[in-house]
């Protein structure tokens, strides 16, 4: 929190082996084992039907070619007679080719057989399409479930992270990791997983068919594979650092945009628009450069793959043509083999492209896993307890705490707030006023001593049980997107409920009802971040009413009236007096006029209580409180809050 010396640097980066990140990422997918099996089975069957297609079409090509050759030979002659006639006419170069064919001189093309083969081919291709659709549909559900589990883990992690994490990490960085990086992983997995499995099966099936058709041509085709893999490896190595920079820069840009958006009034008030634009341009340029280089290097992959694929195709066709002429290979087999050579280079190119996409996914995964591996709040003690009827006796007993071990803040603090007392905490900026409240709520853990409520150590209670006894109103208003009614009832715990009349009664006590009634939809008015119907003071009144309706056992007011005008402040003070009645209350205020009636005023400086007493007692003593009081009213100003 501002005031305790914590920086606003980004989250620390760690270096972890890519194989560890990959295994951890795949673990999210493998949790849905049934769908994994379906995807693999569909890919395997689709591969079988796909590799059978060219071979079946090759049979149709053989029938057509043999029919054309048969039509050219004299009708009524036998195959051997036709071969002898070719030799007699000096066409010996065709003898070997014709001898390897199933010809019937003079009969022509058997179109019925061709139609039957093409029908079988169509059925095979339809099966491939159906299996690929099943694979795609199942994979979509598989990846969506994996990303859903990841988001759930992130949400749960957010609830377990200590407040100090959010003190040092910009909100834009957190949002980038939990949104952009997760979306990138989902999109990358969707692209990679299906094609990865299908490409691996395709390579295996294609190589098997090529081996069956011509081992010689297969060896020739495999010559280009090492060159293709070598180029792909170089591309992956070169693109990997740029993907890491890209997603780190994305988080930095998001942080800059979030800060500019939330602080746009201050930026304009101080005339810093150009400086903010220049800073954004610098960070945006870093994102552009890293994204451009990552895309540029990855884009080289496909042209390289196509080049080697075309080179392989030309070699196969030339050598295969010679084999057809020599009668050691049929034209249909050459056609099928040339298609298989295309199919072999395609999945190899896809694997190379997917490897570059995977680099982007792993870069995002590292950022997410780094977030998930952040230190969490200290675990609860083994035996926890709770207080059924809270009286409100709060004690700090020799409490020790510091944000930075090298900069002690609270070294030996003891205080007591009796049931029903209103305890005001005042002091200069950075004195540790808000820190006391954070320790009481266990937003931070003390490093020595103990804090008790009705004699029960707060660390012996779960954080949930502890905090449900508190009601808190902060200086910064927080209202979520929803109706005014939903926001007012937000402070109620599970199982609690109040009727409409009691809600309206509380709204009137906090002077909320009078301006809500003027709204067209009343309590059903939907609030947004940019809601213009309500002033800042009215939004603050809503948060005060929310605490009022929750009827807490202990009340914390941290500059609760700082955003309301003087007239409204008087009305709110009256409501606060009713709210504080019978409850132990802690009030942090810079308007000393609002705490004159406090039962106990604590003057805090550098984490220590330098004075305590009532308003009159402290003024009479002429100490630090008197100096603050006279300085405030002499200058007509206020004392800054930390």
ZAMARGU-4260 file (C-alpha; in steps of 0.2 Angstrom, whole numbers, plus 5000, padded with zeros to 4 digits):
<rodrens>
0) 5000/5000/5000 | 5006/5018/4997 | 5016/5024/5012 | 5025/5008/5017 | 5039/5009/5005
5) 5034/4995/4993 | 5039/4998/4975 | 5028/4996/4960 | 5039/4985/4950 | 5033/4971/4940
10) 5032/4953/4945 | 5048/4944/4947 | 5052/4933/4932 | 5059/4916/4934 | 5068/4904/4922
15) 5061/4887/4921 | 5065/4873/4909 | 5054/4873/4894 | 5051/4854/4896 | 5044/4857/4914
20) 5032/4870/4907 | 5027/4859/4893 | 5023/4844/4905 | 5014/4855/4917 | 5003/4863/4902
25) 4999/4845/4895 | 4994/4840/4912 | 4979/4851/4911 | 4974/4842/4895 | 4977/4825/4901
30) 4964/4827/4916 | 4951/4824/4903 | 4957/4807/4898 | 4941/4801/4889 | 4941/4815/4877
35) 4960/4813/4874 | 4957/4795/4869 | 4943/4800/4857 | 4954/4813/4849 | 4968/4801/4847
40) 4957/4787/4840 | 4948/4799/4828 | 4965/4806/4822 | 4971/4788/4820 | 4956/4782/4810
45) 4956/4798/4800 | 4974/4795/4795 | 4970/4778/4789 | 4956/4784/4778 | 4967/4798/4772
50) 4982/4788/4767 | 4970/4775/4758 | 4963/4788/4747 | 4978/4791/4735 | 4981/4772/4734
55) 4963/4769/4729 | 4963/4784/4716 | 4980/4776/4709 | 4970/4760/4705 | 4957/4771/4695
60) 4972/4779/4686 | 4979/4762/4682 | 4962/4757/4675 | 4961/4772/4664 | 4979/4771/4658
65) 4977/4752/4654 | 4961/4755/4645 | 4969/4769/4634 | 4983/4757/4630 | 4972/4743/4627
70) 4962/4753/4615 | 4978/4757/4605 | 4981/4738/4603 | 4973/4728/4589 | 4956/4720/4595
75) 4956/4701/4596 | 4974/4699/4600 | 4981/4692/4616 | 4993/4701/4627 | 5008/4691/4622
80) 5003/4694/4604 | 5002/4713/4607 | 5019/4713/4615 | 5027/4703/4601 | 5019/4716/4588
85) 5027/4730/4598 | 5044/4721/4597 | 5042/4718/4579 | 5038/4737/4576 | 5053/4742/4585
90) 5044/4749/4600 | 5054/4739/4612 | 5054/4753/4625 | 5036/4750/4628 | 5037/4732/4630
95) 5042/4732/4648 | 5028/4745/4653 | 5014/4735/4643 | 5020/4718/4651 | 5017/4725/4668
100) 5000/4731/4664 | 4983/4721/4665 | 4978/4725/4646 | 4964/4718/4635 | 4968/4723/4617
105) 4954/4733/4609 | 4942/4734/4624 | 4946/4752/4630 | 4942/4759/4647 | 4931/4750/4659
110) 4921/4765/4665 | 4910/4755/4677 | 4926/4749/4686 | 4932/4767/4687 | 4915/4773/4694
115) 4916/4760/4707 | 4933/4764/4712 | 4929/4783/4713 | 4914/4779/4723 | 4924/4770/4736
120) 4936/4784/4736 | 4922/4797/4739 | 4916/4786/4754 | 4934/4786/4761 | 4935/4804/4760
125) 4918/4807/4768 | 4924/4796/4782 | 4940/4806/4784 | 4929/4822/4785 | 4918/4815/4798
130) 4932/4809/4808 | 4941/4825/4807 | 4925/4834/4813 | 4923/4822/4828 | 4941/4826/4832
135) 4939/4845/4830 | 4923/4845/4841 | 4930/4834/4854 | 4946/4844/4854 | 4937/4860/4856
140) 4928/4853/4872 | 4945/4846/4878 | 4954/4863/4877 | 4940/4873/4883 | 4939/4862/4899
145) 4958/4864/4901 | 4957/4883/4900 | 4942/4883/4911 | 4952/4873/4925 | 4966/4885/4922
150) 4955/4900/4925 | 4948/4892/4940 | 4965/4890/4948 | 4969/4908/4944 | 4953/4914/4952
155) 4957/4903/4967 | 4975/4909/4968 | 4969/4927/4968 | 4960/4924/4984 | 4975/4916/4992
160) 4988/4929/4987 | 4994/4940/5001 | 4991/4959/4999 | 5009/4962/4997 | 5009/4954/4980
165) 4996/4967/4974 | 5007/4980/4981 | 5022/4977/4970 | 5013/4970/4954 | 5004/4983/4943
170) 4985/4978/4941 | 4988/4979/4922 | 5001/4965/4923 | 4990/4954/4933 | 4976/4957/4921
175) 4987/4953/4906 | 4992/4936/4914 | 4975/4931/4918 | 4967/4936/4902 | 4978/4939/4887
180) 4990/4924/4892 | 4976/4912/4896 | 4967/4917/4879 | 4984/4914/4870 | 4986/4897/4878
185) 4968/4892/4873 | 4970/4897/4855 | 4987/4889/4854 | 4982/4873/4861 | 4967/4873/4849
190) 4978/4875/4834 | 4993/4864/4840 | 4985/4848/4848 | 4974/4842/4834 | 4986/4845/4820
195) 5000/4839/4831 | 4992/4822/4833 | 4985/4821/4816 | 5002/4826/4808 | 5011/4813/4818
200) 4999/4799/4812 | 5000/4806/4795 | 5019/4805/4794 | 5018/4787/4800 | 5004/4782/4788
205) 5012/4790/4773 | 5029/4783/4776 | 5021/4766/4778 | 5012/4768/4761 | 5027/4775/4752
210) 5037/4760/4759 | 5025/4748/4752 | 5024/4757/4735 | 5043/4760/4732 | 5057/4759/4745
215) 5069/4767/4732 | 5058/4782/4730 | 5055/4783/4749 | 5074/4784/4752 | 5075/4798/4739
220) 5061/4807/4748 | 5069/4806/4765 | 5085/4815/4759 | 5077/4832/4761 | 5070/4828/4778
225) 5086/4832/4788 | 5088/4849/4779 | 5069/4853/4783 | 5071/4848/4801 | 5087/4858/4803
230) 5080/4874/4796 | 5064/4872/4807 | 5076/4870/4823 | 5085/4886/4818 | 5068/4895/4816
235) 5062/4889/4833 | 5078/4894/4842 | 5078/4911/4834 | 5059/4915/4837 | 5058/4909/4855
240) 5066/4924/4864 | 5055/4936/4854 | 5039/4927/4860 | 5044/4929/4878 | 5047/4947/4875
245) 5031/4949/4866 | 5020/4943/4881 | 5031/4952/4894 | 5029/4968/4883 | 5010/4965/4882
250) 5009/4965/4901 | 5019/4981/4902 | 5008/4989/4889 | 4992/4984/4898 | 4999/4991/4914
255) 5003/5008/4906 | 4985/5008/4898 | 4977/5004/4915 | 4987/5018/4924 | 4983/5031/4911
260) 4965/5026/4911 | 4963/5027/4930 | 4974/5042/4932 | 4968/5052/4917 | 4962/5067/4927
265) 4978/5069/4936 | 4988/5067/4919 | 4977/5081/4912 | 4978/5092/4927 | 4997/5092/4927
270) 4998/5093/4908 | 5007/5077/4907 | 4997/5071/4891 | 5012/5071/4880 | 5024/5062/4892
275) 5011/5049/4895 | 5009/5047/4876 | 5028/5046/4874 | 5029/5033/4887 | 5015/5023/4879
280) 5023/5024/4862 | 5040/5018/4869 | 5032/5003/4877 | 5021/5000/4862 | 5036/5000/4851
285) 5044/4987/4862 | 5029/4976/4859 | 5028/4980/4841 | 5046/4975/4838 | 5045/4959/4848
290) 5029/4954/4840 | 5036/4958/4822 | 5052/4949/4824 | 5043/4933/4831 | 5030/4934/4817
295) 5044/4937/4804 | 5055/4923/4809 | 5040/4911/4811 | 5034/4916/4794 | 5050/4909/4786
300) 5045/4892/4790 | 5031/4889/4778 | 5040/4895/4762 | 5055/4884/4767 | 5044/4869/4769
305) 5036/4872/4753 | 5053/4874/4744 | 5059/4857/4750 | 5042/4849/4747 | 5042/4855/4729
310) 5060/4850/4727 | 5056/4832/4734 | 5041/4831/4722 | 5051/4835/4707 | 5064/4822/4711
315) 5050/4809/4714 | 5041/4812/4698 | 5057/4812/4687 | 5064/4796/4695 | 5046/4788/4696
320) 5043/4792/4678 | 5059/4782/4673 | 5052/4768/4684 | 5035/4768/4675 | 5044/4767/4658
325) 5055/4753/4664 | 5039/4743/4669 | 5045/4742/4688 | 5031/4754/4694 | 5013/4757/4688
330) 5007/4775/4683 | 4994/4774/4697 | 5007/4769/4710 | 5018/4784/4704 | 5002/4795/4705
335) 4999/4789/4723 | 5017/4790/4728 | 5018/4808/4722 | 5003/4813/4732 | 5011/4804/4747
340) 5027/4814/4745 | 5016/4830/4746 | 5007/4823/4761 | 5024/4820/4769 | 5030/4837/4767
345) 5014/4845/4773 | 5013/4838/4790 | 5032/4841/4792 | 5029/4859/4788 | 5014/4859/4800
350) 5025/4852/4814 | 5037/4865/4811 | 5024/4879/4811 | 5016/4872/4827 | 5033/4872/4836
355) 5034/4891/4833 | 5016/4893/4839 | 5020/4882/4854 | 5034/4894/4858 | 5021/4908/4860
360) 5010/4896/4871 | 5025/4891/4882 | 5029/4909/4885 | 5012/4913/4891 | 5011/4897/4901
365) 5028/4902/4910 | 5020/4919/4915 | 5004/4910/4921 | 5013/4896/4931 | 5025/4910/4938
370) 5009/4918/4945 | 5002/4902/4951 | 5018/4898/4960 | 5018/4914/4970 | 5020/4913/4988
375) 5002/4912/4996 | 4996/4918/5013 | 5002/4909/5028 | 4992/4893/5030 | 4979/4893/5044
380) 4984/4884/5060 | 4978/4866/5063 | 4966/4870/5076 | 4955/4885/5073 | 4941/4892/5083
385) 4928/4906/5081 | 4919/4918/5092 | 4900/4916/5093 | 4895/4932/5102 | 4908/4945/5099
390) 4910/4958/5113 | 4923/4968/5104 | 4938/4968/5116 | 4953/4970/5105 | 4971/4970/5111
395) 4988/4972/5102 | 5001/4964/5113 | 5019/4968/5109 | 5016/4967/5091 | 5030/4968/5079
400) 5029/4970/5060 | 5038/4978/5045 | 5036/4977/5026 | 5054/4977/5024 | 5066/4967/5036
405) 5079/4981/5034 | 5066/4995/5038 | 5057/4991/5055 | 5040/4999/5056 | 5031/4992/5071
410) 5043/4985/5085 | 5033/4984/5101 | 5015/4990/5100 | 5002/4987/5113 | 4985/4994/5114
415) 4968/4990/5120 | 4951/4994/5113 | 4937/4990/5125 | 4920/4984/5120 | 4909/4998/5112
420) 4924/5010/5112 | 4927/5021/5097 | 4946/5022/5094 | 4952/5035/5082 | 4970/5033/5074
425) 4978/5049/5068 | 4996/5054/5063 | 5007/5060/5049 | 5009/5051/5032 | 5018/5035/5033
430) 5015/5033/5052 | 5007/5016/5051 | 4989/5020/5054 | 4982/5010/5040 | 4994/4996/5044
435) 4986/4993/5061 | 4970/4990/5053 | 4978/4978/5040 | 4986/4968/5054 | 4969/4967/5063
440) 4961/4960/5048 | 4975/4949/5044 | 4979/4956/5027 | 4997/4955/5033 | 5003/4943/5046
445) 5012/4950/5062 | 5030/4945/5065 | 5029/4945/5083 | 5017/4947/5098 | 4999/4944/5095
450) 4982/4952/5092 | 4967/4945/5101 | 4948/4948/5100 | 4939/4944/5116 | 4955/4935/5122
455) 4956/4924/5106 | 4971/4925/5095 | 4966/4931/5078 | 4978/4918/5071 | 4968/4904/5079
460) 4953/4910/5068 | 4952/4907/5050 | 4953/4923/5040 | 4935/4920/5034 | 4928/4918/5051
465) 4939/4933/5057 | 4934/4945/5043 | 4915/4941/5044 | 4915/4950/5061 | 4921/4966/5053
470) 4913/4980/5043 | 4924/4991/5033 | 4922/5008/5024 | 4937/5014/5014 | 4942/5030/5007
475) 4942/5023/4989 | 4924/5018/4985 | 4922/5001/4977 | 4905/4997/4969 | 4903/4982/4957
480) 4893/4982/4941 | 4875/4978/4947 | 4860/4986/4954 | 4861/4998/4969 | 4851/4985/4979
485) 4864/4972/4975 | 4878/4983/4980 | 4869/4988/4997 | 4866/4970/5001 | 4884/4964/4996
490) 4890/4965/5014 | 4878/4952/5020 | 4885/4935/5024 | 4879/4918/5018 | 4862/4914/5027
495) 4859/4932/5031 | 4844/4942/5024 | 4835/4958/5027 | 4818/4963/5020 | 4815/4978/5009
500) 4809/4989/5023 | 4824/4987/5033 | 4835/4990/5018 | 4826/5006/5015 | 4827/5011/5033
505) 4846/5009/5033 | 4847/5019/5017 | 4837/5033/5025 | 4849/5032/5040 | 4864/5034/5029
510) 4855/5047/5018 | 4856/5036/5003 | 4837/5034/5000 | 4835/5053/4996 | 4846/5053/4980
515) 4842/5035/4975 | 4823/5039/4974 | 4827/5053/4961 | 4835/5040/4950 | 4823/5033/4936
520) 4825/5015/4942 | 4827/5018/4960 | 4836/5004/4969 | 4836/4994/4953 | 4847/5007/4944
525) 4862/4997/4937 | 4879/5004/4941 | 4894/5004/4930 | 4912/5009/4932 | 4908/5025/4922
530) 4891/5028/4930 | 4888/5047/4929 | 4872/5048/4938 | 4881/5047/4955 | 4894/5059/4962
535) 4909/5053/4971 | 4901/5058/4988 | 4885/5048/4984 | 4895/5033/4979 | 4904/5034/4996
540) 4887/5035/5005 | 4883/5019/4996 | 4898/5010/5004 | 4894/5017/5021 | 4876/5011/5020
545) 4883/4994/5014 | 4893/4993/5030 | 4877/4999/5040 | 4866/4985/5033 | 4879/4971/5037
550) 4878/4975/5056 | 4896/4971/5059 | 4903/4966/5077 | 4918/4978/5074 | 4918/4993/5063
555) 4933/5000/5053 | 4931/5017/5045 | 4947/5022/5035 | 4943/5040/5029 | 4925/5036/5027
560) 4919/5054/5025 | 4934/5061/5015 | 4923/5062/4999 | 4908/5070/5006 | 4904/5088/5008
565) 4904/5097/5025 | 4885/5097/5026 | 4883/5079/5021 | 4898/5074/5033 | 4887/5080/5048
570) 4873/5069/5042 | 4884/5054/5039 | 4892/5057/5056 | 4875/5055/5064 | 4872/5039/5055
575) 4890/5033/5060 | 4886/5037/5078 | 4871/5026/5077 | 4881/5013/5068 | 4895/5013/5081
580) 4884/5012/5096 | 4887/4996/5105 | 4901/4991/5093 | 4920/4993/5094 | 4925/5005/5081
585) 4942/5010/5073 | 4942/5027/5064 | 4956/5033/5054 | 4953/5051/5050 | 4962/5066/5044
590) 4948/5078/5048 | 4951/5079/5067 | 4934/5088/5069 | 4926/5071/5065 | 4934/5062/5080
595) 4931/5074/5094 | 4919/5062/5102 | 4930/5047/5101 | 4932/5037/5117 | 4951/5035/5113
600) 4962/5044/5101 | 4979/5036/5097 | 4993/5047/5089 | 5004/5035/5079 | 5021/5040/5072
605) 5034/5028/5064 | 5023/5013/5070 | 5023/5018/5088 | 5009/5026/5099 | 5016/5042/5104
610) 5001/5049/5113 | 4984/5042/5118 | 4969/5049/5127 | 4953/5059/5123 | 4952/5074/5112
615) 4952/5086/5127 | 4966/5077/5136 | 4977/5077/5121 | 4974/5096/5118 | 4978/5100/5136
620) 4994/5090/5135 | 5000/5101/5121 | 5009/5087/5112 | 5009/5080/5095 | 4990/5079/5093
625) 4989/5097/5098 | 5001/5102/5085 | 4992/5092/5072 | 4975/5100/5077 | 4981/5118/5078
630) 4991/5116/5062 | 4975/5109/5053 | 4963/5123/5058 | 4976/5137/5058 | 4979/5133/5039
635) 4962/5128/5035 | 4968/5112/5028 | 4968/5094/5032 | 4981/5081/5037 | 4985/5069/5023
640) 4981/5051/5025 | 4993/5037/5021
</rodrens>
